[in-house]
Amino acid sequence: MTLFEKITSRKATVGVIGLGYVGLPLAVEKAKAGFNVVGFDVQKIKVDMVNAGHNYIGDIVDSDLEKLVKEKKLRATIDFDEIKNCDVVTICVPTPLDKFKQPDLTYIIDSTKEIKPRLHKGMLVTLESTTYPGTTNEVVLPILEETGLKVGKDFFLAFSPERVDPGNLMYKTKNTPKIVGGVTGECTKHAKAMYEAILEAPVKVVSSPREAEMAKILENTFRIVNIALANEMALVSNKMGINYWEVVDAAATKPFGFMPFYPGPGVGGHCIPIDPFYLTYKAREYDYHTRLIELAGEINDSMSEYVVERLSDLLNERKKCLNGSKILVMGVAYKGDIDDIRESPALKVVEHLEKKGSILIYHDPYIPQFTHHDKIYKSVALTQELLKSLDGVIITTAHKKHVDYKFLLDNAPLVFDTKNVTKELSSEHGYPNLYVI
């Protein structure tokens, strides 16, 4: 049976390297589609949880994972030698930036090197990790071809960028359209068939991995630039005494040519603050500087410091100093109603507050504790006694559930809302102790 026949008949054994926010949901959907799936990860704790049917990713239905494990459609392992038994292997590993904002491809390279000695004829390898244009052809392909096997003939290689939006109630892995770009036509054919077998969404084919890689960069560059514009408009509006939230709501009534973006204490998550800088790095090879991306990053990065300075000004108006003030950070997740702390701007707010000498505590219903720079932080309970003992609250995450903002506003002496999550309460009741970004 050919690989194409194995894929279309769901008889292929599929491996997924990396069981995080991208890899585990993808593994679950592949197993639900009928494939036998093996998840690979270097973290034994994740492997053990998967094999026990215990879910740790918010976008997965707990019962789905438990059922698939019991039916032996999905299992996990730290033994990468099992790759040799796979017909399809998908790489879903992190691609962080280093301190110089240059891509760190260590996890992609390590994963590819794990595949290399187990690569066999009739295997499809797909890369989903977001990266700069050229990675599939220039980094992954040469390693795999060191085996002597030829791409498009002996094995197949494609790039298909992940499109995971944690906490999105409408679009999950299964119903989000996919982009696929293969190194050769045969590569594209096999990768397209694989994703069509598991998704209830269109699969868009592009000419090569480079177009697919660039499409992912464009998606998140669009967002980082527009968020930077929103942040800059908010800064200017504040200086002019204009309520920017009213401005953007008014502009959003235009039914064409406008899409609302909102300000905040910075940009978080694995994609938006990181992906555009893959292109910045790669563009230097072509003697081109992505000025708009770099400026957008600069504006967004400065917001955490700005909101702390604004809080300091608000305290000064009350004849209080930030140094020594007891401040509650409300929310440390990078977006509302999820437990994901990756690249959260709230962490930078925490850093700035502590550098200024404030007495810092935090509350987040989704994150009971976290570690940042080797320091452990634990969420506190919101009691009336606690709130009245504070000097100020800064809302850094727009959690809509499990937070009683009226209770917060009724008892805290000063609330600085950087996400406008208290909008309805403010318009209905009016709170002189409430300020927005």
C-alpha positions in Angstrom: 0.0 0.0 0.0 1.4 3.4 -0.9 1.6 6.3 1.5 -1.1 8.1 -0.3 -3.4 5.1 0.1 -2.5 4.8 3.8 -3.4 8.4 4.3 -6.7 8.4 2.5 -7.8 5.1 4.1 -6.6 6.4 7.6 -4.3 3.4 7.9 -1.2 5.5 8.3 0.6 5.7 11.7 1.1 9.3 12.5 3.7 10.8 14.8 3.5 14.3 16.4 6.7 15.8 17.9 5.9 18.3 20.6 2.8 17.9 22.8 2.1 21.5 23.7 -0.6 24.0 22.7 -0.2 23.0 19.0 0.9 19.4 19.0 -1.6 17.8 21.4 -4.7 19.3 19.9 -3.4 18.2 16.4 -2.6 14.7 17.7 -6.2 14.4 19.2 -7.8 15.5 15.9 -5.7 13.0 14.0 -6.7 10.2 16.3 -10.3 11.3 16.1 -10.1 11.0 12.3 -9.1 7.4 12.7 -5.4 7.4 12.5 -3.2 5.6 15.0 -1.2 8.5 16.6 2.0 8.5 18.6 2.9 11.7 20.4 6.6 12.4 21.1 7.9 14.8 23.8 11.1 15.2 25.9 9.0 16.1 29.0 8.1 12.9 30.7 5.4 14.6 32.7 3.5 15.4 29.6 3.9 11.9 28.2 2.7 10.4 31.4 -0.4 12.7 31.5 -1.3 11.9 28.0 -1.0 8.1 28.6 -3.1 8.5 31.7 -5.8 10.3 29.7 -5.3 13.5 31.7 -5.7 16.7 29.6 -3.5 19.8 30.2 -4.5 21.9 27.2 -7.6 24.1 27.5 -8.7 23.7 23.9 -9.1 19.9 24.2 -12.2 18.3 25.5 -11.1 16.1 28.4 -13.4 13.2 27.5 -12.0 13.2 23.9 -8.5 12.6 25.1 -9.5 10.0 27.7 -11.6 8.1 25.1 -8.8 8.1 22.5 -6.3 6.8 25.0 -8.6 4.1 26.2 -9.3 3.0 22.6 -5.5 2.9 22.0 -5.8 5.4 19.1 -3.4 7.8 20.9 -0.4 7.3 23.1 2.7 9.2 24.0 6.4 8.4 24.4 9.8 9.9 25.1 11.4 7.1 22.9 12.0 8.8 19.6 13.1 5.5 18.1 9.4 4.8 17.5 9.5 7.4 14.7 10.8 4.6 12.5 7.3 3.0 12.7 5.5 6.2 11.6 4.3 6.9 8.1 3.7 10.6 8.8 5.6 12.8 11.3 4.6 16.4 12.2 6.9 18.7 14.0 5.1 21.1 16.4 7.9 22.4 18.7 8.6 25.9 20.0 10.6 28.4 18.0 11.5 31.2 20.5 13.6 34.3 20.0 16.8 34.8 21.8 17.7 38.0 23.7 18.7 39.7 20.5 15.3 38.8 18.9 16.9 36.3 16.6 15.1 33.0 15.9 16.3 30.0 17.9 15.7 26.9 15.8 17.2 24.5 18.2 14.0 22.6 18.8 13.3 22.2 15.0 16.9 21.1 14.3 16.9 18.6 17.2 13.5 17.2 16.1 14.8 16.8 12.5 17.9 15.1 13.7 15.7 12.7 15.7 13.7 11.9 12.5 16.9 11.6 10.3 18.1 8.1 11.4 14.5 6.8 11.3 13.5 8.3 8.0 12.4 5.7 5.5 11.0 5.5 2.1 7.3 6.5 1.9 7.4 8.9 4.9 5.8 12.3 5.0 7.3 15.0 7.3 5.5 18.2 7.9 6.7 21.2 9.9 4.1 23.3 11.7 6.4 25.4 13.9 6.3 29.1 12.9 9.6 30.2 11.5 11.2 32.4 8.9 10.7 31.8 5.1 13.3 29.3 3.9 13.5 27.1 7.1 11.9 24.0 5.6 14.2 24.1 2.5 17.3 25.5 4.0 17.4 23.8 7.5 15.1 20.8 7.6 15.6 19.4 4.1 19.4 19.2 4.1 19.4 17.3 7.3 16.9 14.7 6.0 18.7 14.4 2.6 21.9 13.4 4.4 20.3 10.0 4.6 20.7 9.7 0.8 16.9 9.6 0.4 15.5 12.1 -2.1 12.7 14.4 -1.4 9.6 14.1 -3.6 10.7 10.6 -4.6 11.7 8.6 -1.5 10.1 10.8 1.2 7.9 13.9 1.3 8.4 17.2 3.1 6.0 20.2 3.5 5.3 23.2 5.7 1.9 23.9 7.1 1.8 26.7 9.7 -0.1 26.2 12.9 -3.1 28.4 13.5 -4.0 27.9 17.1 -5.8 30.6 19.0 -6.0 29.5 22.7 -9.4 30.1 24.2 -11.2 30.8 20.9 -14.6 29.3 21.3 -15.4 29.3 17.5 -12.3 28.2 15.8 -10.3 25.1 16.9 -7.8 22.9 15.1 -10.5 20.9 13.3 -12.4 23.8 11.7 -9.6 26.3 11.0 -8.5 26.4 7.3 -5.0 25.1 6.6 -2.2 26.3 4.3 0.1 23.7 2.8 3.3 24.2 0.8 5.4 21.2 -0.3 9.0 21.0 -1.5 7.7 19.3 -4.6 4.3 18.6 -6.2 4.2 15.1 -4.7 5.1 16.5 -1.3 2.2 18.9 -1.5 -0.2 16.2 -2.7 0.6 14.0 0.3 0.5 16.8 2.8 -2.8 18.1 1.5 -4.4 14.7 1.7 -3.2 14.3 5.3 -4.8 17.5 6.4 -8.0 17.0 4.4 -8.3 13.6 6.2 -8.5 15.3 9.6 -10.0 18.7 9.1 -13.4 20.1 8.5 -12.0 23.1 6.8 -10.5 24.0 3.4 -6.8 23.3 2.7 -5.1 26.1 0.7 -2.2 25.0 -1.4 0.6 27.4 -2.1 3.6 27.0 -4.5 6.3 26.1 -1.9 7.1 26.0 1.8 8.4 29.6 1.5 5.0 31.0 0.6 3.4 29.0 3.4 6.1 30.2 5.9 5.6 33.8 4.7 1.8 33.6 5.0 2.1 32.8 8.7 4.5 35.7 9.2 2.1 38.1 7.4 -0.9 37.0 9.5 0.8 38.0 12.8 2.7 41.0 11.4 -0.7 42.4 10.4 -1.7 42.1 14.1 1.5 43.4 15.7 1.4 46.5 13.5 -2.3 47.3 14.1 -1.9 46.7 17.8 1.0 49.1 17.8 -1.2 51.7 16.0 -3.9 51.2 18.7 -1.4 51.6 21.4 0.0 54.8 19.9 -3.4 56.2 19.4 -4.3 55.5 23.0 -1.1 57.3 24.2 -1.9 60.4 22.1 -5.6 60.3 23.1 -4.7 60.2 26.8 -2.5 63.3 26.4 -5.3 65.1 24.6 -7.9 64.1 27.2 -9.8 61.8 24.7 -11.3 58.5 25.6 -9.7 56.2 23.0 -12.1 53.3 23.8 -15.0 55.5 22.7 -13.0 56.5 19.6 -12.4 52.9 18.5 -16.0 51.8 19.2 -17.2 54.7 17.1 -14.8 53.9 14.2 -15.8 50.3 14.3 -19.3 51.3 13.2 -17.9 51.8 9.7 -18.9 48.7 7.8 -15.9 48.7 5.4 -12.2 49.6 5.4 -11.8 49.4 9.2 -11.0 46.6 11.7 -10.9 47.5 15.4 -7.7 46.7 17.4 -7.3 47.6 21.0 -4.5 48.9 23.3 -3.1 47.3 26.3 0.0 46.7 28.5 1.8 45.0 25.6 1.5 42.0 23.4 1.6 38.4 24.6 1.4 34.8 23.4 3.8 32.8 21.3 2.9 34.3 18.0 2.2 38.0 17.7 5.3 39.3 19.7 7.6 36.8 18.1 6.7 35.7 14.6 7.3 39.1 12.8 10.9 39.1 14.0 11.6 35.9 12.2 11.1 38.0 9.0 13.2 40.9 10.4 16.0 38.4 10.9 15.7 36.8 7.5 15.3 40.1 5.6 18.8 41.2 6.7 20.2 38.5 4.3 18.6 40.6 1.5 20.0 43.9 2.9 16.5 45.0 3.9 15.4 46.4 7.2 11.8 45.8 8.2 11.3 49.2 9.7 7.6 49.0 10.3 7.8 45.7 12.2 10.7 47.0 14.3 8.9 50.2 15.2 5.7 48.3 16.0 7.7 46.0 18.3 9.3 49.0 20.0 5.9 50.7 20.6 4.3 47.5 22.0 7.3 46.7 24.2 7.2 50.1 25.7 3.6 49.8 26.9 4.3 47.8 30.0 6.6 50.6 31.3 4.1 53.2 30.2 1.2 51.7 32.2 3.4 51.5 35.3 4.3 55.1 34.9 0.7 56.0 34.4 -0.2 54.1 37.6 2.6 56.0 39.4 1.1 59.3 38.2 -2.4 58.3 39.5 -0.9 57.4 42.9 1.0 60.8 42.9 -2.3 62.6 42.5 -3.4 60.9 45.7 -0.1 62.0 47.4 1.3 58.4 47.3 4.5 57.0 45.9 4.7 53.8 43.9 7.7 52.9 46.0 6.2 51.1 49.0 2.7 51.0 47.7 0.7 47.8 47.8 -0.3 47.0 44.2 -2.5 44.1 43.0 -1.9 42.9 39.4 -5.2 41.6 38.2 -4.5 38.8 35.7 -1.2 37.4 34.4 -2.3 35.3 31.5 -1.5 36.8 28.1 -5.2 36.9 27.1 -8.5 36.6 28.8 -10.0 33.3 30.1 -7.0 31.1 29.4 -4.2 29.7 31.5 -1.4 30.6 29.1 1.3 32.9 30.4 3.7 32.7 27.4 5.2 36.2 26.7 2.5 37.8 28.8 3.0 41.6 29.1 1.7 41.3 32.7 5.1 39.7 33.5 6.9 42.9 32.3 4.4 45.0 34.4 5.4 42.9 37.4 9.1 43.5 36.7 8.6 47.2 36.4 6.5 47.4 39.5 9.0 45.5 41.6 11.9 47.6 40.2 10.0 50.7 41.4 9.8 49.2 44.9 6.1 48.4 45.1 4.7 45.6 47.3 3.4 43.3 44.6 0.6 40.7 44.8 -1.5 39.2 42.0 -4.8 37.4 41.4 -5.6 35.2 38.4 -8.4 32.6 38.6 -6.7 30.6 35.8 -3.1 30.7 37.1 -2.8 29.8 40.8 1.0 30.3 40.7 3.8 30.9 38.3 7.6 31.2 38.4 9.3 34.2 36.8 13.1 34.8 37.0 13.3 32.0 39.6 10.8 33.7 41.8 7.6 32.0 42.7 4.4 34.0 42.8 1.0 32.8 44.2 -2.4 34.1 43.4 -4.2 35.7 46.4 -7.9 35.5 47.2 -9.9 38.7 46.5 -11.4 39.6 49.9 -12.9 42.9 51.0 -10.2 43.2 53.6 -7.4 42.7 51.0 -8.8 45.1 48.5 -9.3 47.9 51.1 -5.7 47.4 52.2 -4.4 48.1 48.7 -3.0 51.4 47.3 -3.9 50.4 43.7 -5.0 47.7 41.3 -3.8 47.4 37.7 -5.9 45.2 35.4 -3.6 43.5 32.9 -5.7 40.7 31.6 -9.3 40.8 30.3 -10.7 37.8 32.1 -14.5 37.8 31.6 -15.2 34.8 33.8 -14.5 34.1 37.5 -13.7 37.7 38.4 -16.2 40.0 40.2 -15.2 43.4 38.9 -18.0 45.2 40.7 -16.7 43.8 44.0 -13.2 45.0 42.9 -14.4 48.5 42.1 -16.5 48.8 45.1 -13.6 48.1 47.5 -10.3 49.0 45.9 -9.2 52.7 46.3 -7.8 52.9 42.8 -8.2 50.7 39.8 -6.3 51.2 36.5 -7.9 49.1 33.8 -5.5 48.6 30.8 -8.0 46.3 29.0 -11.3 48.2 29.4 -12.8 45.1 30.8 -14.8 47.2 33.3 -16.5 49.2 30.5 -20.1 48.1 31.2 -19.8 48.7 35.0 -18.3 52.2 34.4 -21.0 53.3 32.1 -23.7 51.9 34.3 -22.6 53.0 37.7 -19.7 55.4 37.3 -16.6 54.9 39.5 -14.4 57.9 40.4 -11.7 55.4 41.4 -11.6 53.9 37.9 -9.2 54.9 35.1 -8.6 53.3 31.7 -5.5 53.3 29.5 
